[in-house]
């Protein structure tokens, strides 16, 4: 077969994977590049350009679809390759955790169904339903990736030479996990007051153990939704920017103080649950969470004092 015909067929296979607006320019450039390379190999080997040389050249150049990707306009990366393993662990770990918890709850609850039927019912409900978690993480990553691509397309850049450690830079998978856990926590807390309705199939003692005091529901509980909404907004802002800013750091510090005050108010202002045992255990857990929030606030304050550490430029 004529080597020029081989190159023309190859170029055609490449450009058909590209948008129509690019095809003519890419075909002209690629055709010239391959013809020049073929002439160079012909001169080096001391033989006329033939089908064998052309086939060898095209094979080494790569598959047409891979070559087309080199010319395709850059889009945005949903999950960066360096972050993919961590993202996969978070996504699959969340699914497995849901499976374990719901399987234990399903098979520990008295039922008239045999275990195969019970397992089938679990799979069609909680089993498949657990895949909302990876989808939720991907959705957040899509939003962050799209916004970041627009920022890069606008020409935004940052001088990074000589920077040893940037304390304002964030790892997006961890921020995605932070946001996702916040949404899950908010969903759980907001569902507790109506457990008697949605948990009608649960044993009576379980429903009674999660019965909340009326005063707590009406006065102290609603503030958690306000703080969660602001926390979610800050998390999304940091996720989109890919780093902390002075404004988001100040808001985060104020949120830490607000969360600490809310938790202590919950503990000190009266009972949370109607049952004494459930109330005591809950308050112990809230005190531990308050300690963690206080430590996190101190660490965030220290980081805010030295945002970026520089080293001498080599």
N, C-alpha and C positions, 0 to 999 in steps of 0.2 A: 504494500500500500504506500502511496506517496506520503512522505513525511509531512508535507504542508497540509495534506488532508487530515492526517492524524492530529496535528496541532489544532486545526480548525474545529475538528470534532470535539477535542478536549476543551477548547475555549467555549464552545457552545454548551457543553455540559456544565461548565462553571457558571456562566452568566445566567443560565435559566434558574439558578438558585438565588438570584439577586433581584432587587426591585427594578422595574423597567427603566426608571430614570437613570440607573447606573450602568445598564448593560452595554451601551455603545462605548462609553469611555473605558470601562474595565476590559472589554473585549479588545479594543485597540491597544491598550497598554500591555495586556497579558500576551497578546499575539506577538507584539514586537519583542517582549522580554524572552519568550520561548524561542523565537526565531534566532535572536542574537545568541542565546545560550547554545542552541543547536549548532550554529556556525562555529562557535568557540570549541565545542567538543569535536566537531569534524576536523578543525585545524589541528587540535591536539593529537588526535588519533591518526591523522594522515589519510583519511578516507572521506569519500563524498558523503554528505548527509543522506541517510537512508532510514528505512522504517525501523530498523533495529536500534539505531542511535536515538531516534525520536521516541520510541517506546520506552527505552531506558530512562530518558530524560523526564518523560511525563510520569513514569512510575515513581521516580524519586521526588518529583515536585509535589506529589500528594493527591489524595482523592479530590475530585472536583468540589464536593460539598465542603471539605475542609478548606480548600483554597478560597471558595466563595466567602467563608466566614472571615477570612483575612481582609476582604474588601467591604464586608457588610458594615454599615454605620454602627458605631458602638451604642448600645442601649444602656441599661442600668443593671447592676448585679444585685440580685435578690439576696443571696447569701454568699459572701466572699469565700473562696476556697479555703483560706486559712481558718475561717470560723465554722466551716461545715461540720467537722467532727464534733465540736462542742454543741452546735445547734442540734445535731442528730441525737446526741446523748440526752439533751434537755427534752426534745420532742418525744422520743421513744420512752425515756424514763417516766415522763408524765403519763403516757398511755398505760405503761405497765403498772405504775402506782395506782391508777384508777381501777385497773383490772383486779389487782390484789384486794383493794379495799371493798369493791363492790361484790367480788366473789365471796369474800368472808361474810359480808352482810347478807348476801342472798342465801347462802347455805347455812347460816346460823339462825335464820328466821324460820320458825315452824311453817311447814307448807304441806299440802296434801299431794303435791306433784312428786313424781319419781325424779331421781337426780338427772336422767337424760333430758326430761322435759324442762326441769328447772334450769339446766345449763343452756338449753336452747332459748328459753325465755330471757335469760341473762344476756346471751349473745345478741339477740335482736333488740335489746334495750341498752343496757350499760356497756356491753361489749363493743358494739359498733359505735355507740354514742361517745365513747372515749376518744374517738379520733377527731373530735372538735378541737382538742388541744393542739395538735400539729397545725391544723388549719388556721387556728387563731394566731399562732406564732408566725406562720408564713404571711398572713395578712398584715401583721405589724411590720414584718421585714419588707414586704412589698411597698408599703407606704414610705418607710424610711429610705429604701433604695431609690424610689422614684424621686423623692424630694432631693436626695443627695445628688442624683444625676442632673437635676435641673440646676443645682448650685454649681456643679462642676462645669456644666455647659455655659453658664454665665461668666466663666473665667475666674471663679474664686480660687485662690491659692494661698498657701501658707508656707513661709520659710521654715524648714525643719532642720537645716544643716546645723550641726553643733548641739542639737537638743538630745540629751541623754534620756530624760524621762519627762514626759508631759503628763502632769497630774490631772489635767482637765480632760484628757482624752478618755473615752469610755469604750468598753467592749459591748457592741450592740446586742449580742445574744444574751448577755447578763441583764441589760436594760429591758429586753423583750421579756425575759423570765420575770423580772421585777414587776413589770406592768401586768403580765398574765396572772401572777400570784395575787396581785392586788385586786384584779377583777374577780378572781375565784373567791378570795376572802370576802369581798363586798357581797358577792352573791350568796355565800353561806350565811353571813350575818343577817342580811335582809330577809332570808328565808326562814330563820329561826322563829320570829314571832308568829308565823302562820303554819308552824309545824303540825298543828292539830288538823289543818285542812289538807295539806299535801302529803302528810305522813300518816294518813288514816290507817294504812296497812301495818304500821309499826306497832310493836307491843306497847301496851298501855304505860308501863313504867318508863319506857324510853320517852314517850311523848310528855309525861309528867315531869321528867327530869329536865327537859328543855323548856319548861313553861317559864316565861319571863314575868318579872314584876311589872305591874301596870305603870307605876311611877317611872321606872327605868325606861320603858318603851316610849313614854310620852315626853320625857324631858331630856334624859341623858343620851339615849341611843341615836336620835336623829343627827346629832353632830358628827357622827362617824361618816355619814354620807357626804357631808360638806368637805371634810378633810380628805376623804378618798377621792372626791372629784378633783380637788386641787392637786393632790399627789399624782393622779393619773395624768393631768394636764402637764405637770412638770416632767414626768417620765417620758411622755410623747415628745415634748420639746427637746429634751436631751437626746432622745433616740434619733430625731430628725437631724439635729445639728451634729451628732456624733461626738459631742464634747460638752462639758459644763461651761457655762458662762457666768460672769459675776451676778447677773440677775437670777439665774436659776439656782445658783449656790445660796444666795441670800434667802430666796423663797424656800429652798429645801431646809435651811437652818431654822427658819421660822416655823416650818411644818413640823420639824422634830420637836421643838418646844411645845407646839400645839398638841401633837400626839401624846407627848409625855403628860401634859396637863390633863388631857381627856382621860387617859388611862388611870391616872391617880384620882381624878374626880369619880370615875366609875367605881373604883375600889372603896373610896372613903365616904361616898354620899349615901350609901344604903345598899340593900340587897339587889342583886341582879336577877337571880333565879329564885323562884318560890321555894324550891327544896334547898334546905340548909347545906347538905353535902355538896350538891352541884354548885351552889353559890361559893362555898369555901374553896373548892378546887379551882373554879374559874378565877377567883381573885388571886390565888397563888400564881396561876399562869400569867395573869395580867401584870403582876408585880415583876415577874421575870422578863416579860416583854418590855416593860418600862425601863428596866435596867439596860436591856439591849439597845433600846432607842436612845437612852442617855449616852451610852458609850459611842454609838454611831454619831450622835450630834457632836461629841467632843472630837472624834476623828475627823469629821467633816470640817470642823472649825480649824483644826491644825492643817489640813490640806489646803484650806482656803488662804492660809497665811503664806504658803509657798507653793504657788500654782505650778510653776515650771522651773525645773533645775537645768541650768545650762552648763556645758563643758566648753573649754577653749576650742575654737575652730581649728581643725587640723590644717 
